[in-house]
Amino acid sequence: MILEIHLSNFFSIKEEIVLNLRAGISQSRKVRDLESNVFVYKDEKILKAVALYGANASGKSNIIKAIRFCCSLVTQSHLNNENVVFLFTPFKFEGYPDKASSFLIKFVIDGIEYEYSYSLTRTKILTESLYYYPNERRAKVFLRDESIKGEKKDKYSFGNGIKRPMDVAENTSDKTLYISRASQMDRELEKRYLSFLASSSC
């Protein structure tokens, strides 16, 4: 299940917005009638589906467009070549075309919460990370920072549980997300994460 999606600097989205799928606290009849539209996770109700509504030209379509772009990059970036320009437009004003765009998603698999994020420009991946919360404590799966000078081993750090992580890192360009390359290289742990994102409503 998805808990939150964070987006910044995509299309008409300027500063970070958060799509929070945690249900509000209400005892109204309408809420009770929608009890089948929630999961229960750690005593919280998580919405299975949400609807966006608002005035025309208020940005609803761009939120959907940004989420689709971000998730497709996760599942397909291993196909990118060195000449790829990512198919999104950053916010057009106030210097935002020169700033990084970012995506973060919090989700749950088998009762464990994960937090995956990346940032990028139109021409390269800048950062990428995956954390999880075993026993309610945040733990690193991997962290990537392309701004660090040096070799791949300097740009990446890993927690426990990933087998031969540098084999994947060495084959991951700045056009490719690590999690996408790892899944393409048949790494079971990363395939599990990517399969969830691909099959979810993200």
Summary of the structure (lengths in Angstrom):
residues: 202
radius of gyration: 17.9
end to end distance: 10.0
largest distance: 59.5
contacts: 548
relative contact order: 0.16
helix: 31%
strand: 29%
